[in-house]
Amino acid sequence: MVNRDTVWPEGTPCWIDLGVPDIPRAIRFYSAQFGWDIPPGGEEVGGYSVASLGGRTVAGIGPAMGPAEAPPTWTTYLAADDADAVVAKIEGAGGRLITEPMDVMDLGRMAIAADPTGAPFGIWQGRKHTGAQVANVPSAMTWNEQMSHDFEAAKEFYRAVFGYDFEDMSSDGFQYATLQANDQIVGGIGGYPAGVPAGTPGSWTVYIGVSDTDAAVASATAHGGSLVHAPTDTPYGRMAMVTDDQGAGFSLLSVPWEQGE
């Protein structure tokens, strides 16, 4: 279990949010799925709504950004001490800026970028809003990973931008490493498995903790979502991937109850 009320160390996944065409519909889905309290956001923030769990912030739900044809998606935000400095490193390392750095009132400063494999991600320089206040418990962010067809290029990019070290876990037919910042494991990075079509851009996946993966899958499908990858046991917990009722994909990972007590 992680409780945090100060800004996250640079390079750490610190926030997740969902961009969808129908915010009230998303609020209904995720309130039912995870028990989140999600007061609707005001017009001054475009309806952007902040979800909380037990009074502590866990995620955001806002309007879909980008082209009209872009699908609803979850975005992982990586913490930055200085968003503008990180953006300069992104461009210098071969990444692409999607949204220029901008202040979000007095909450913080943000930008959206894509790495050289095409995976979009956010940058968040926390001020009044420091990011997620709870993680690694059921119904909160518990893991974030970047996957692509170019494992080595992705590692080179994120090392150049955030100074990550990597603990390689690769084996025959499997490319994966943990991301390490400040001597802490903060996420994962890997190569797409066989069967993912060539030309598929890289992506960041959000994992949300659950106490019972199979029950969480059943809940998601009952509320209009769909199953992408059936529940599978792994050394790190039972895992599955689903979409919500607007098509945004996210993963579920079992988290032992004792971590949330």
C-alpha positions as CSV (number, residue, x, y, z in Angstrom):
1,M,0.0,0.0,0.0
2,V,1.2,3.5,-0.9
3,N,-0.2,6.7,0.7
4,R,1.3,9.9,-0.6
5,D,0.5,13.6,-0.1
6,T,3.6,15.1,-1.6
7,V,4.9,15.1,-5.2
8,W,6.1,11.8,-6.6
9,P,9.8,11.4,-7.5
10,E,10.7,12.2,-11.1
11,G,10.0,9.4,-13.5
12,T,7.4,7.7,-11.3
13,P,4.0,7.0,-12.7
14,C,2.0,9.5,-10.5
15,W,-1.4,9.8,-12.1
16,I,-3.8,8.2,-14.5
17,D,-6.7,9.6,-16.4
18,L,-9.3,8.5,-18.9
19,G,-10.3,10.5,-22.0
20,V,-13.8,9.6,-23.2
21,P,-16.5,11.2,-25.3
22,D,-19.2,10.6,-22.6
23,I,-17.9,11.6,-19.1
24,P,-21.2,10.9,-17.2
25,R,-21.3,7.4,-18.7
26,A,-17.7,6.8,-17.6
27,I,-18.5,8.0,-14.1
28,R,-21.3,5.5,-13.9
29,F,-19.1,2.6,-15.1
30,Y,-16.1,3.2,-12.9
31,S,-18.2,4.1,-9.8
32,A,-19.9,0.7,-10.2
33,Q,-16.6,-1.1,-11.1
34,F,-14.3,0.2,-8.4
35,G,-16.5,2.0,-5.9
36,W,-14.9,5.3,-6.7
37,D,-16.5,8.5,-5.6
38,I,-16.5,10.8,-8.7
39,P,-18.2,14.2,-8.3
40,P,-18.8,15.6,-11.8
41,G,-16.3,18.3,-12.8
42,G,-17.4,21.8,-13.6
43,E,-17.5,23.6,-16.9
44,E,-14.4,25.6,-16.0
45,V,-12.4,22.3,-16.3
46,G,-14.3,20.9,-19.2
47,G,-16.1,18.4,-17.0
48,Y,-12.8,16.8,-15.8
49,S,-13.8,14.7,-12.8
50,V,-11.5,13.4,-10.1
51,A,-12.1,10.0,-8.6
52,S,-11.3,9.2,-5.0
53,L,-11.2,6.0,-2.9
54,G,-11.8,6.5,0.8
55,G,-11.3,10.2,0.4
56,R,-8.0,9.9,-1.4
57,T,-7.5,10.7,-5.1
58,V,-6.9,7.8,-7.5
59,A,-7.7,8.9,-11.1
60,G,-9.2,11.4,-13.4
61,I,-12.0,11.2,-16.1
62,G,-12.1,13.9,-18.7
63,P,-13.0,14.7,-22.3
64,A,-11.3,12.8,-25.1
65,M,-8.4,14.7,-26.5
66,G,-6.9,14.6,-30.0
67,P,-8.5,13.7,-33.3
68,A,-12.2,12.8,-33.3
69,E,-11.4,9.3,-34.5
70,A,-9.0,8.7,-31.6
71,P,-10.4,5.9,-29.3
72,P,-11.1,6.4,-25.6
73,T,-7.9,5.7,-23.7
74,W,-6.2,5.7,-20.3
75,T,-3.1,7.8,-20.0
76,T,-0.2,7.2,-17.6
77,Y,1.5,10.4,-16.3
78,L,5.1,10.3,-15.3
79,A,6.2,12.8,-12.6
80,A,8.5,15.6,-13.5
81,D,10.4,18.1,-11.3
82,D,10.4,20.5,-14.2
83,A,7.9,19.7,-17.0
84,D,9.6,22.0,-19.5
85,A,13.0,20.5,-18.9
86,V,11.6,17.0,-19.3
87,V,9.9,18.0,-22.6
88,A,13.2,19.3,-23.9
89,K,14.8,15.9,-23.2
90,I,11.9,14.1,-24.9
91,E,12.4,16.1,-28.1
92,G,16.1,15.6,-27.9
93,A,15.7,11.8,-27.5
94,G,13.5,11.4,-30.5
95,G,10.1,11.7,-28.9
96,R,7.2,13.8,-30.2
97,L,5.3,16.5,-28.3
98,I,1.5,16.1,-28.6
99,T,0.5,18.9,-26.1
100,E,2.8,21.7,-25.2
101,P,3.5,22.2,-21.5
102,M,0.8,24.2,-19.9
103,D,-0.3,25.2,-16.4
104,V,-3.5,23.6,-15.1
105,M,-4.7,26.5,-12.9
106,D,-2.7,26.1,-9.6
107,L,-2.8,22.3,-9.7
108,G,0.3,21.7,-11.7
109,R,2.0,21.8,-15.1
110,M,1.5,19.1,-17.7
111,A,2.4,18.0,-21.2
112,I,1.5,15.0,-23.4
113,A,4.1,13.3,-25.6
114,A,4.8,10.2,-27.5
115,D,7.9,8.1,-27.4
116,P,9.7,7.0,-30.6
117,T,7.6,3.8,-30.7
118,G,4.4,5.8,-30.8
119,A,3.3,5.3,-27.2
120,P,1.6,8.4,-25.7
121,F,2.2,9.3,-22.1
122,G,1.7,12.4,-19.9
123,I,4.1,14.5,-17.9
124,W,2.9,15.9,-14.6
125,Q,4.7,18.5,-12.5
126,G,2.7,18.5,-9.3
127,R,1.8,21.6,-7.4
128,K,-1.5,21.7,-5.5
129,H,-2.5,18.4,-7.1
130,T,0.4,16.1,-6.4
131,G,-1.0,13.0,-8.2
132,A,-2.5,9.8,-6.9
133,Q,-2.8,9.8,-3.1
134,V,-3.2,6.1,-2.8
135,A,-1.8,3.2,-4.9
136,N,-1.2,-0.6,-4.7
137,V,-4.5,-1.4,-3.1
138,P,-7.7,-2.8,-4.6
139,S,-9.4,-0.2,-6.8
140,A,-6.3,2.0,-7.2
141,M,-3.4,2.1,-9.7
142,T,-1.0,-0.7,-9.0
143,W,1.3,-1.0,-12.1
144,N,2.1,0.8,-15.4
145,E,4.0,-0.6,-18.3
146,Q,5.1,0.4,-21.8
147,M,5.0,-2.2,-24.6
148,S,6.2,-1.9,-28.2
149,H,7.8,-3.6,-31.1
150,D,11.1,-1.9,-30.4
151,F,12.2,-2.9,-26.9
152,E,15.7,-1.6,-27.2
153,A,14.8,1.8,-28.7
154,A,12.1,2.3,-26.0
155,K,14.7,1.6,-23.2
156,E,17.2,4.0,-24.8
157,F,14.5,6.7,-24.9
158,Y,13.3,6.4,-21.4
159,R,16.9,6.1,-20.0
160,A,17.8,9.4,-21.8
161,V,14.7,11.2,-20.6
162,F,14.3,9.9,-17.0
163,G,17.7,8.3,-16.3
164,Y,16.0,4.9,-15.6
165,D,18.0,1.8,-14.8
166,F,16.6,-1.5,-16.0
167,E,16.5,-5.0,-14.5
168,D,16.1,-7.2,-17.5
169,M,13.8,-10.2,-17.1
170,S,13.9,-11.3,-20.7
171,S,14.0,-14.9,-21.8
172,D,13.6,-16.8,-25.1
173,G,10.7,-15.2,-26.9
174,F,10.0,-12.7,-24.1
175,Q,11.4,-9.2,-23.7
176,Y,10.7,-7.4,-20.5
177,A,12.5,-5.2,-17.9
178,T,11.5,-3.2,-14.8
179,L,12.0,0.5,-14.8
180,Q,14.0,1.7,-11.8
181,A,14.2,5.3,-10.6
182,N,15.9,6.4,-7.3
183,D,16.6,2.7,-6.6
184,Q,12.9,1.9,-6.7
185,I,11.0,-0.2,-9.2
186,V,8.4,2.1,-10.7
187,G,7.0,0.3,-13.7
188,G,7.8,-2.1,-16.6
189,I,8.8,-2.0,-20.2
190,G,8.6,-4.8,-22.7
191,G,8.4,-6.0,-26.3
192,Y,5.1,-7.0,-27.8
193,P,4.6,-10.8,-27.9
194,A,4.3,-12.7,-31.1
195,G,1.0,-12.2,-32.8
196,V,0.7,-8.4,-32.3
197,P,0.6,-7.1,-35.9
198,A,3.6,-5.3,-37.3
199,G,3.0,-1.5,-37.3
200,T,1.1,-1.5,-34.0
201,P,2.3,1.6,-32.2
202,G,3.7,1.3,-28.7
203,S,1.4,1.8,-25.7
204,W,1.3,2.4,-22.0
205,T,-1.1,0.1,-20.0
206,V,-2.7,1.0,-16.7
207,Y,-3.1,-1.8,-14.2
208,I,-5.8,-1.3,-11.5
209,G,-5.6,-3.5,-8.4
210,V,-8.5,-5.8,-7.4
211,S,-9.0,-8.3,-4.7
212,D,-10.6,-10.9,-7.0
213,T,-9.6,-10.7,-10.7
214,D,-12.4,-13.0,-12.0
215,A,-15.1,-11.1,-10.1
216,A,-13.7,-7.8,-11.4
217,V,-13.9,-9.2,-15.0
218,A,-17.4,-10.4,-14.4
219,S,-18.3,-6.9,-13.1
220,A,-16.8,-5.1,-16.1
221,T,-18.6,-7.2,-18.6
222,A,-21.9,-7.0,-16.7
223,H,-21.6,-3.2,-16.8
224,G,-21.1,-3.2,-20.6
225,G,-17.3,-3.7,-20.9
226,S,-15.7,-6.5,-22.8
227,L,-13.0,-9.1,-22.1
228,V,-9.7,-8.7,-24.0
229,H,-7.4,-11.2,-22.2
230,A,-8.9,-13.8,-19.9
231,P,-7.7,-14.0,-16.3
232,T,-4.2,-15.7,-16.0
233,D,-2.1,-16.5,-13.0
234,T,1.3,-14.9,-12.9
235,P,4.1,-14.7,-10.3
236,Y,2.8,-11.2,-9.5
237,G,-0.9,-11.9,-9.2
238,R,-3.9,-13.0,-11.3
239,M,-4.1,-10.7,-14.3
240,A,-6.7,-9.9,-17.0
241,M,-7.4,-7.1,-19.5
242,V,-10.8,-5.6,-20.2
243,T,-12.4,-2.6,-21.7
244,D,-15.0,-0.3,-20.3
245,D,-18.3,0.3,-22.0
246,Q,-16.8,3.0,-24.3
247,G,-13.9,0.8,-25.4
248,A,-11.0,2.1,-23.2
249,G,-8.7,-0.8,-22.2
250,F,-7.2,-1.3,-18.8
251,S,-5.7,-4.3,-16.9
252,L,-6.7,-5.8,-13.6
253,L,-4.2,-7.3,-11.2
254,S,-4.9,-9.0,-7.9
255,V,-3.6,-7.2,-4.9
256,P,-3.4,-9.0,-1.5
257,W,-6.0,-7.7,0.9
258,E,-3.3,-7.2,3.6
259,Q,-1.7,-4.5,1.5
260,G,-4.8,-2.4,1.7
261,E,-5.5,-2.8,5.4
